[in-house]
Amino acid sequence: MTDKKSFIFYHEWSEILKKLPVDEVGNIILALLEYSETGTVAELSPIADIAFTAFRQAIDKDNEGDVPQNVESR
């Protein structure tokens, strides 16, 4: 995905994660790490995929500011 070595993990995500079974939480965290490193979206259960999608969108939005813009200032 990028050369970044990290991503922001928001405290507010814990509210969602605490409502899921522990094994699903582990799968989501591993999927987030894989996505942040490679851009690959892992196959998850439907409920885990819902949470992952919300978190992935936040990661993507955070990374938008990291992409160089080739726009001249006026």
N, C-alpha and C positions, 0 to 999 in steps of 0.2 A: 504494500500500500504506500508507505512512505519510508523515509530513512529515520523516522522518529523512533526513539527507544522507550517511549512511555505514552500513556493516555490518561486523561482525568477520569477518576472514579468518584462520582458524586455521592455524598452522604445520603442524599434524598433517595438514591436507588435502594438503600437498605430497607426502606418502607415496603417496597415491592418484594424484595428478595426474602424478607422475613415471613411472608405469606405463602411461600413455596416450600415444597419438600427439599430437604438438604441436598439430595442427589441432583435435583433440578438446578439448584443454586450453583453447585459445582460445575455442571454442564454449561450453564450460562457464562460463568466466569472463564472457563476454558475457551468457550466460543468467542468471547470478547477479546481474549489474549490472541487467539489465532487471527481474528479479524483485524486487530490493530497491527499485527505483524505482517500479514500476507494479503489482507483484503478478501480472504476466503470466508464465505458464510457457511457455517457448519449446519448440518441437519440436526434439528432439535424437536422435542415434542411440541405439540401445538401451544401449550401454555408457556413453555420456556421460550418458544419463538416469539410470542407476544412481548415478553419482557426484553428479550434480546433486541428486537426491532426498535423498541423505544430507546434503549441504551445505544444502539448502533447509530441512530439518528443524531444523538447528542455527540458521539465521537466524530461523526462526519461534520457536524456543524462546527465543532471546536477546531477541526483540521482545516476548514475553509480559510481561516485567517492565516494558515501556514503556507498556503499556495501563493507563490509570487504572482503579483498582478502586473501585467505589461500594459499598464494604462498610464499615459502621460498626465502629469498634473497640469491644470490649466491656470 
